[in-house]
């Protein structure tokens, strides 16, 4: 039986920005995050380990995502969409230490962008961390709306 392969880790590479704020391709894009209410906390697309204040932190994290996460321009122009899963390792102060690709889509552009947006980033700080490193599992679904 072959040994399982370790997760792909590109966190040593410099960050890149493929998405541009306000960019709209020729067809409609919808990558908006819903407002986060109490009923939406703890959804399976986001899991946090290593902090007691994960529910409060999620609200701030969704705000951070709304400001920083974009649909990669090249992927949109090529009509690429899909689901990407990343694991983010952050210090209690929110500094991202490394990022791993956990679930790859068919798009190299989406896979790379989903990691690069977090590389070197400063996420919201954790008020009550329970360990030296907090693990954040995030699944990002990129959908192109074609009309």
SULVENWO-V510524 format. One record per pair of residues at least 4 apart in sequence whose ideal C-beta (glycine too) atoms are under 8 Angstrom apart, sorted by the first residue. I is the first residue (numbers start at 1). J is the second residue. D is the distance in whole Angstrom. If there is no record, write none. Layout:
BEGIN
((I	J	D) (I	J	D))
END
This chain:
BEGIN
((7	87	7) (7	100	4) (7	101	6) (7	102	6) (8	100	7) (8	101	4) (8	104	7) (9	98	7) (9	99	8) (9	100	5) (9	101	8) (10	99	7) (10	101	7) (10	112	7) (10	115	5) (10	116	8) (10	119	8) (11	97	8) (11	98	4) (11	99	5) (11	100	7) (11	115	7) (11	119	6) (13	116	7) (13	119	7) (14	119	7) (14	120	8) (15	116	5) (15	117	7) (15	119	4) (15	120	5) (15	121	8) (16	112	8) (16	113	8) (16	116	5) (17	116	8) (17	117	8) (18	70	8) (18	72	4) (18	73	6) (18	74	6) (18	75	7) (18	109	7) (18	112	8) (18	113	5) (18	116	8) (19	23	7) (19	69	8) (19	70	3) (19	71	6) (19	72	5) (19	73	6) (19	113	7) (19	117	8) (20	70	7) (20	73	6) (21	70	7) (23	70	7) (23	71	8) (23	73	6) (23	76	8) (24	29	6) (25	29	6) (25	73	7) (25	76	4) (25	77	6) (27	144	7) (27	145	7) (27	146	6) (27	147	7) (28	144	8) (28	145	5) (28	146	7) (28	147	6) (29	71	5) (29	76	6) (29	144	6) (29	145	7) (30	143	6) (30	145	5) (31	69	8) (31	70	7) (31	71	5) (31	142	7) (31	143	7) (32	66	8) (33	62	6) (33	65	6) (33	66	5) (34	40	7) (36	40	5) (36	41	7) (36	58	7) (36	59	5) (36	62	5) (37	41	8) (41	55	5) (41	58	6) (41	59	8) (42	55	7) (42	58	8) (44	139	8) (45	138	7) (45	139	5) (45	140	8) (45	141	8) (46	58	6) (46	61	7) (46	136	7) (46	137	7) (46	138	6) (46	139	8) (47	136	7) (47	137	4) (48	54	4) (48	57	7) (48	58	7) (48	134	7) (48	135	7) (48	136	5) (48	137	8) (49	134	7) (49	135	5) (49	136	8) (49	137	8) (50	126	8) (50	129	6) (50	130	6) (50	131	4) (50	133	6) (50	134	4) (50	135	6) (51	57	6) (51	92	8) (51	126	4) (51	128	6) (51	129	5) (51	130	6) (51	134	5) (52	128	4) (52	129	8) (52	130	6) (53	57	5) (53	126	6) (53	127	5) (53	128	4) (54	58	6) (55	59	8) (56	60	7) (56	127	7) (57	61	6) (57	124	6) (57	126	6) (57	127	8) (58	62	6) (59	63	7) (60	64	6) (60	124	4) (61	65	6) (61	123	6) (61	124	6) (61	136	8) (62	66	6) (63	67	7) (63	124	8) (64	68	6) (64	123	6) (64	124	6) (65	69	5) (68	117	6) (68	121	7) (69	117	6) (69	140	7) (70	117	8) (71	75	7) (71	76	5) (71	142	6) (71	144	8) (72	76	7) (72	109	5) (72	110	6) (72	113	4) (72	142	8) (73	77	6) (74	78	6) (74	109	5) (75	80	4) (75	81	8) (75	107	5) (75	109	4) (75	110	5) (75	113	7) (75	142	7) (76	80	8) (76	144	7) (78	107	8) (78	109	7) (79	144	6) (80	105	8) (80	106	7) (80	107	4) (80	109	6) (80	110	6) (80	142	8) (80	144	8) (81	105	8) (81	107	7) (81	110	8) (81	142	5) (81	143	5) (81	144	5) (82	105	3) (82	106	6) (82	107	6) (82	110	6) (82	141	8) (82	142	6) (83	103	6) (83	105	6) (83	139	6) (83	140	7) (83	141	5) (83	142	8) (84	101	7) (84	103	6) (84	104	7) (84	105	5) (84	110	5) (84	111	6) (84	114	4) (84	139	7) (84	140	5) (84	142	7) (85	101	7) (85	102	4) (85	103	3) (85	137	7) (85	138	7) (85	139	5) (85	140	8) (86	99	6) (86	100	7) (86	101	6) (86	102	6) (86	114	5) (86	115	6) (86	118	7) (86	137	8) (86	138	5) (86	140	7) (87	99	7) (87	100	5) (87	102	5) (87	135	6) (87	136	7) (87	137	5) (87	138	8) (88	96	6) (88	98	8) (88	99	5) (88	118	5) (88	123	8) (88	135	7) (88	136	4) (88	137	8) (88	138	7) (89	96	7) (89	97	5) (89	98	5) (89	99	7) (89	100	8) (89	133	5) (89	134	7) (89	135	6) (89	136	8) (90	94	6) (90	95	6) (90	96	5) (90	97	6) (90	123	6) (90	126	8) (90	133	7) (90	134	5) (90	136	6) (91	95	4) (91	97	6) (91	132	8) (91	133	7) (91	134	8) (92	125	7) (92	126	5) (92	129	4) (92	132	7) (92	134	7) (93	125	5) (93	126	8) (94	122	5) (94	123	4) (94	124	5) (94	125	4) (94	126	7) (95	122	6) (95	123	8) (96	118	5) (96	119	7) (96	120	7) (96	121	5) (96	122	7) (96	123	6) (97	133	7) (99	115	5) (99	118	5) (99	119	6) (100	115	8) (101	111	6) (101	114	7) (101	115	6) (102	137	7) (103	139	7) (104	111	5) (105	110	5) (105	111	6) (105	142	7) (107	111	6) (107	142	8) (108	112	6) (109	113	6) (110	114	6) (110	142	5) (111	115	7) (112	116	6) (113	117	6) (114	118	8) (114	140	5) (115	119	6) (117	121	7) (118	123	8) (123	136	8) (126	134	6) (129	134	6))
END
